[in-house]
Amino acid sequence: MSSSETNRSGAALTILVGVDLGLPHFDSELEELSLLAKTAGLQPVARVTCKRKAPDAALFIGSGKADEIKMLAEELGATEILFDQALSPAQQRNLERHLERPVNDRTLLILEIFGQRARSHEGKLQVELARLQYVSTRLVRRWSHLERQTGGAGVRGGPGEKQIELDRRMVGDAIKRTRERLEKLKRQRSTQRRQRERRGAFNISLVGYTNAGKSTLFNSLVKARAYAADQLFATLDTTTRQLWLADADDTSGATGRSVSLSDTVGFIRDLPHGLIEAFQATLQEAVDADLLLHVVDAANPNHAEQIAQVQRVLQEIGAGDVPQVLVFNKTDMLSPEQVPVRTSDMFELDGKLVPRIFVSGRTAQGVPDLRRR
């Protein structure tokens, strides 16, 4: 099936494609992909979905559906095709030849958004590492004619080396340099964490699905001005502030204590493994935390699936056993019949009961109760 959308000038016209392979989290309306595309500066003009038992080895969607997309692109003047699933290098190359247009996938789209959003030196390095790792598997797209030479016959490394081999060596060297620079920053972060531990600091990290309102809640809790916006991946760089909890008891038995609160990058369905690896230093804040505030967009109809996706990433990075409090945010956006009767309760998460509290980071409703938690 396919549907058309209104054109908007100034952005690349893009057709969105999703394949239902029978997995439970398939987004039949491609709403999240559309949001990602718009965040990256693209303009979706049509959405195409189909069902398959398994991806086609050559084109992912099969030649018949590819012909349909090509005709639709010609009709709408679309200049790009964007897939909701990750494509293999061969599938991407074959699709571009068949459709005669650039074809990209969800993985590259997320990388592009991260590249646009990164502000700090560390954030930019992490995005660059993930981008280089992605590019390294697709160098053949640049040089499909592998016999292109830079000179006459010669030994490896000489003027006769194939261009693709030169590219691979250059990308490999760039990956090595970027890893080394990130490792240095990782050691600096580790030193800072050890200093906090020596001070007896209690560390809390905000985690959650992208656009759940983590940064807005962070600002409400610590009266900070971290960048917050109603968009996907508004925050990439970790921000840490001290939060005074007047009702908490410190280790000496006195009333009131200061804790470290960190705002971290948001998660998303099918977050590329390369990004998780590249952002290891940033995500380490969640691994080393004493408590995770798992922020949930309570107004999103898919919040249950989003919770599950966040839990999967937390397990992958080694933070699955860190204690959690579920914070159902954006209660100000709920309809009257959706507003909970109680402001807090217990919620079953991965077979365990964890505290849940309802708040609005934007209006600060429920935030004082969260502080007392």
C-alpha positions as CSV (number, residue, x, y, z in Angstrom):
1,M,0.0,0.0,0.0
2,S,1.1,3.6,-0.4
3,S,0.0,7.0,0.6
4,S,0.9,10.5,-0.5
5,E,1.7,13.6,1.6
6,T,1.7,17.3,1.0
7,N,4.8,18.7,-0.7
8,R,6.9,21.3,1.2
9,S,9.6,23.3,-0.6
10,G,13.2,23.5,0.4
11,A,13.7,19.8,1.4
12,A,14.6,16.7,-0.6
13,L,11.4,14.9,-1.6
14,T,11.5,11.4,-0.1
15,I,9.5,8.2,-0.3
16,L,9.4,6.2,2.9
17,V,9.4,2.4,2.6
18,G,8.6,-0.2,5.3
19,V,8.5,-4.0,5.1
20,D,6.3,-6.0,7.5
21,L,8.3,-9.1,8.2
22,G,5.9,-10.3,10.9
23,L,7.8,-8.7,13.8
24,P,5.7,-7.2,16.7
25,H,7.1,-3.7,16.5
26,F,6.4,-3.0,12.8
27,D,5.2,0.6,12.4
28,S,2.5,0.2,9.8
29,E,2.1,4.0,9.4
30,L,5.8,4.7,9.3
31,E,5.2,7.5,11.8
32,E,8.5,7.3,13.5
33,L,10.4,7.1,10.2
34,S,8.5,10.2,9.0
35,L,9.5,12.0,12.2
36,L,13.2,11.0,11.7
37,A,13.1,12.1,8.1
38,K,11.7,15.5,8.9
39,T,14.2,15.8,11.8
40,A,17.0,15.2,9.2
41,G,15.6,17.9,6.9
42,L,13.8,15.6,4.4
43,Q,10.3,15.9,3.2
44,P,8.3,12.7,3.0
45,V,5.9,12.7,0.0
46,A,4.7,9.1,0.2
47,R,4.7,6.0,2.4
48,V,4.9,2.5,0.9
49,T,4.5,-0.6,3.0
50,C,4.3,-4.3,2.1
51,K,4.5,-7.7,3.7
52,R,7.1,-10.4,3.1
53,K,8.0,-13.5,4.9
54,A,11.7,-12.7,4.5
55,P,13.7,-9.9,2.8
56,D,14.6,-10.3,-0.8
57,A,18.3,-11.1,-1.0
58,A,18.9,-8.7,-3.9
59,L,16.4,-5.8,-3.4
60,F,15.0,-6.4,0.0
61,I,11.5,-5.7,-1.4
62,G,11.5,-7.7,-4.6
63,S,11.5,-6.4,-8.2
64,G,7.7,-5.9,-8.5
65,K,7.5,-3.6,-5.5
66,A,10.7,-1.8,-6.6
67,D,9.1,-1.1,-10.0
68,E,6.0,0.3,-8.2
69,I,8.2,2.6,-6.0
70,K,10.2,3.8,-9.1
71,M,7.0,4.8,-10.9
72,L,5.7,6.5,-7.8
73,A,9.0,8.5,-7.4
74,E,8.8,9.6,-11.1
75,E,5.1,10.7,-10.6
76,L,5.9,12.7,-7.4
77,G,9.3,13.9,-8.3
78,A,10.9,12.2,-5.3
79,T,14.7,12.3,-5.3
80,E,15.4,9.9,-2.5
81,I,14.1,6.6,-1.1
82,L,14.3,5.8,2.6
83,F,13.9,2.4,4.1
84,D,12.7,1.8,7.7
85,Q,14.9,-1.3,8.0
86,A,18.7,-1.7,7.7
87,L,19.8,-2.6,4.2
88,S,22.9,-4.6,3.4
89,P,25.5,-2.9,1.2
90,A,24.5,-5.1,-1.8
91,Q,20.8,-4.4,-1.3
92,Q,21.4,-0.7,-1.1
93,R,23.6,-0.8,-4.3
94,N,21.1,-2.9,-6.2
95,L,18.2,-0.7,-5.2
96,E,20.0,2.4,-6.3
97,R,20.6,0.9,-9.7
98,H,17.0,-0.3,-10.1
99,L,15.4,2.9,-8.8
100,E,18.0,5.3,-10.3
101,R,17.9,7.4,-7.1
102,P,19.9,7.5,-3.9
103,V,18.6,4.9,-1.4
104,N,19.3,5.1,2.3
105,D,18.1,3.2,5.4
106,R,17.2,3.9,9.0
107,T,20.7,3.4,10.2
108,L,22.2,6.1,8.0
109,L,19.3,8.4,8.8
110,I,20.0,8.2,12.5
111,L,23.7,8.7,11.9
112,E,22.8,11.9,9.9
113,I,20.7,13.2,12.7
114,F,23.3,12.5,15.3
115,G,25.8,14.3,13.1
116,Q,23.6,17.4,13.0
117,R,22.9,17.3,16.7
118,A,26.4,16.7,18.1
119,R,27.8,19.8,19.8
120,S,30.6,18.8,22.1
121,H,34.0,17.5,20.9
122,E,33.3,14.1,22.4
123,G,29.9,13.9,20.8
124,K,31.3,14.8,17.4
125,L,34.0,12.2,17.7
126,Q,31.5,9.5,18.7
127,V,29.3,10.3,15.7
128,E,32.3,10.3,13.4
129,L,33.4,6.8,14.6
130,A,29.9,5.4,14.0
131,R,29.8,7.0,10.5
132,L,33.2,5.7,9.6
133,Q,32.2,2.2,10.7
134,Y,29.1,2.4,8.5
135,V,31.0,3.8,5.5
136,S,33.7,1.1,5.8
137,T,31.1,-1.6,4.8
138,R,29.9,0.4,1.8
139,L,33.0,1.5,0.1
140,V,32.2,-0.6,-2.9
141,R,29.3,1.8,-3.6
142,R,31.8,4.5,-4.5
143,W,33.9,2.3,-6.8
144,S,31.7,-0.4,-8.4
145,H,34.4,-0.7,-11.1
146,L,37.1,-2.3,-8.9
147,E,39.7,-2.2,-11.6
148,R,40.1,1.5,-11.3
149,Q,43.8,2.1,-10.8
150,T,45.8,5.0,-9.5
151,G,48.8,4.1,-11.6
152,G,50.7,1.3,-13.2
153,A,51.3,-2.2,-11.8
154,G,52.9,-2.2,-8.4
155,V,53.0,-3.9,-5.0
156,R,50.4,-3.4,-2.3
157,G,50.7,0.2,-1.1
158,G,52.3,1.3,-4.3
159,P,50.8,3.3,-7.2
160,G,49.1,0.2,-8.6
161,E,46.9,-0.3,-5.6
162,K,43.2,-0.4,-6.4
163,Q,41.2,2.7,-5.3
164,I,38.9,0.8,-3.1
165,E,41.9,-0.7,-1.2
166,L,43.2,2.8,-0.7
167,D,39.8,3.9,0.6
168,R,39.6,1.0,3.0
169,R,43.1,1.8,4.3
170,M,42.2,5.5,4.8
171,V,38.9,4.7,6.5
172,G,40.7,2.1,8.7
173,D,43.3,4.6,9.7
174,A,40.6,7.2,10.5
175,I,38.7,4.7,12.6
176,K,41.9,3.9,14.6
177,R,42.7,7.6,15.2
178,T,39.1,8.3,16.3
179,R,39.1,5.3,18.7
180,E,42.3,6.5,20.3
181,R,40.9,10.0,20.8
182,L,37.7,8.6,22.3
183,E,39.7,6.3,24.6
184,K,41.5,9.3,26.0
185,L,38.2,11.1,26.7
186,K,36.8,7.9,28.2
187,R,39.8,7.8,30.6
188,Q,39.1,11.4,31.6
189,R,35.4,10.6,32.2
190,S,36.5,7.6,34.3
191,T,38.7,9.8,36.4
192,Q,35.8,12.3,37.0
193,R,33.5,9.4,38.0
194,R,36.1,8.1,40.5
195,Q,36.4,11.6,42.0
196,R,32.6,11.7,42.5
197,E,32.8,8.2,44.1
198,R,35.5,9.4,46.5
199,R,33.2,12.3,47.5
200,G,30.5,9.8,48.2
201,A,28.3,11.2,45.5
202,F,25.0,9.4,44.7
203,N,24.7,9.3,40.9
204,I,21.4,9.4,39.1
205,S,21.0,9.2,35.3
206,L,18.0,10.1,33.2
207,V,17.4,7.5,30.5
208,G,14.5,6.9,28.1
209,Y,13.2,6.8,24.6
210,T,14.1,9.8,22.4
211,N,11.7,12.8,22.8
212,A,10.3,11.4,26.1
213,G,11.0,14.8,27.7
214,K,14.2,13.9,29.6
215,S,15.9,17.3,29.1
216,T,12.8,19.2,30.0
217,L,12.5,17.2,33.2
218,F,16.2,17.6,33.9
219,N,15.8,21.4,33.6
220,S,12.8,21.3,35.9
221,L,14.6,19.3,38.6
222,V,17.9,21.2,38.6
223,K,16.7,24.6,37.3
224,A,19.2,24.3,34.5
225,R,19.0,25.4,30.8
226,A,20.0,22.2,29.0
227,Y,18.8,22.3,25.4
228,A,15.2,20.9,25.2
229,A,12.9,20.7,22.2
230,D,10.0,18.7,20.9
231,Q,12.1,16.8,18.5
232,L,14.0,13.5,18.2
233,F,17.5,13.4,19.6
234,A,17.5,17.0,20.9
235,T,20.2,15.9,23.4
236,L,23.3,14.0,22.4
237,D,25.8,15.3,25.0
238,T,25.6,14.3,28.6
239,T,25.0,17.1,31.0
240,T,25.6,16.6,34.8
241,R,24.4,18.9,37.5
242,Q,24.2,18.8,41.3
243,L,20.6,18.3,42.7
244,W,19.8,19.1,46.3
245,L,17.3,16.8,47.8
246,A,16.1,18.4,51.0
247,D,14.1,15.4,52.3
248,A,16.8,12.8,51.6
249,D,19.2,11.4,54.3
250,D,22.9,11.5,53.6
251,T,25.4,8.9,54.8
252,S,26.0,10.7,58.1
253,G,22.4,10.6,59.0
254,A,21.8,14.3,58.4
255,T,18.7,15.4,56.5
256,G,19.2,16.6,53.0
257,R,21.9,15.6,50.5
258,S,23.3,16.6,47.1
259,V,23.3,14.1,44.3
260,S,24.7,14.1,40.8
261,L,22.0,14.1,38.0
262,S,23.0,13.3,34.4
263,D,20.9,13.8,31.3
264,T,21.9,11.3,28.6
265,V,21.2,10.6,24.9
266,G,17.8,9.1,24.1
267,F,17.3,5.6,22.7
268,I,15.2,4.5,19.8
269,R,13.9,1.3,18.1
270,D,16.6,-0.5,16.1
271,L,19.3,1.9,17.4
272,P,22.4,1.0,15.3
273,H,24.9,-1.2,17.2
274,G,27.7,1.0,15.9
275,L,26.2,4.0,17.6
276,I,25.8,2.1,20.9
277,E,29.5,1.1,20.6
278,A,30.6,4.6,19.6
279,F,28.7,6.3,22.4
280,Q,30.0,3.9,25.0
281,A,31.7,6.7,26.9
282,T,28.5,8.7,27.1
283,L,26.3,5.6,27.9
284,Q,28.7,4.7,30.7
285,E,27.0,7.3,32.8
286,A,24.0,5.0,32.9
287,V,26.0,1.9,33.6
288,D,27.8,3.5,36.6
289,A,24.7,5.2,38.0
290,D,23.3,4.3,41.4
291,L,19.8,4.9,40.2
292,L,18.1,5.4,36.7
293,L,15.1,7.6,36.2
294,H,13.5,5.9,33.2
295,V,11.5,8.7,31.6
296,V,8.5,7.6,29.6
297,D,6.3,9.7,27.3
298,A,3.0,8.8,28.9
299,A,1.0,10.5,26.1
300,N,2.6,8.3,23.4
301,P,0.2,5.4,22.5
302,N,3.3,3.2,21.9
303,H,4.9,3.9,25.2
304,A,4.8,0.2,26.3
305,E,7.0,-0.7,23.2
306,Q,9.3,2.2,23.9
307,I,9.8,1.0,27.4
308,A,10.7,-2.4,26.1
309,Q,13.2,-0.9,23.6
310,V,14.9,1.1,26.3
311,Q,15.2,-2.0,28.5
312,R,16.9,-3.9,25.6
313,V,19.5,-1.1,25.2
314,L,20.1,-1.0,28.9
315,Q,20.8,-4.7,28.9
316,E,23.1,-4.4,25.9
317,I,25.3,-1.7,27.6
318,G,25.4,-3.5,30.9
319,A,23.0,-1.3,32.9
320,G,20.1,-3.8,33.1
321,D,20.6,-4.4,36.9
322,V,20.8,-0.7,37.9
323,P,17.8,0.2,40.1
324,Q,15.1,2.2,38.3
325,V,12.2,4.5,39.0
326,L,9.8,4.8,36.1
327,V,8.8,8.5,35.5
328,F,5.7,8.8,33.3
329,N,6.2,12.2,31.9
330,K,4.0,14.6,29.8
331,T,0.9,14.1,32.0
332,D,-0.2,17.5,30.9
333,M,-0.8,16.1,27.4
334,L,-3.1,13.3,28.6
335,S,-6.9,13.5,27.9
336,P,-9.0,13.8,31.1
337,E,-10.0,10.1,31.0
338,Q,-6.3,9.2,30.7
339,V,-5.1,11.1,33.8
340,P,-4.2,8.6,36.5
341,V,-6.1,8.6,39.7
342,R,-3.0,8.2,41.8
343,T,0.2,10.2,41.4
344,S,2.4,7.1,42.0
345,D,2.2,3.3,42.2
346,M,4.3,0.2,41.5
347,F,4.8,-1.0,37.9
348,E,6.0,-4.5,36.8
349,L,9.2,-4.1,34.7
350,D,10.9,-7.2,33.4
351,G,9.3,-9.3,36.1
352,K,10.2,-6.9,38.9
353,L,8.0,-4.3,40.7
354,V,9.5,-0.8,40.4
355,P,8.2,2.6,41.6
356,R,6.3,4.6,39.1
357,I,5.5,8.3,39.4
358,F,3.5,10.6,37.1
359,V,4.9,14.1,36.3
360,S,5.0,16.8,33.8
361,G,8.4,18.3,33.2
362,R,6.9,21.2,31.3
363,T,4.5,22.3,34.0
364,A,6.5,20.8,37.0
365,Q,3.4,19.0,38.1
366,G,4.5,16.0,40.2
367,V,8.2,17.1,40.2
368,P,8.2,17.9,43.9
369,D,6.9,14.4,44.6
370,L,9.7,13.0,42.4
371,R,12.3,15.0,44.4
372,R,11.0,13.4,47.6
373,R,11.4,9.9,46.1
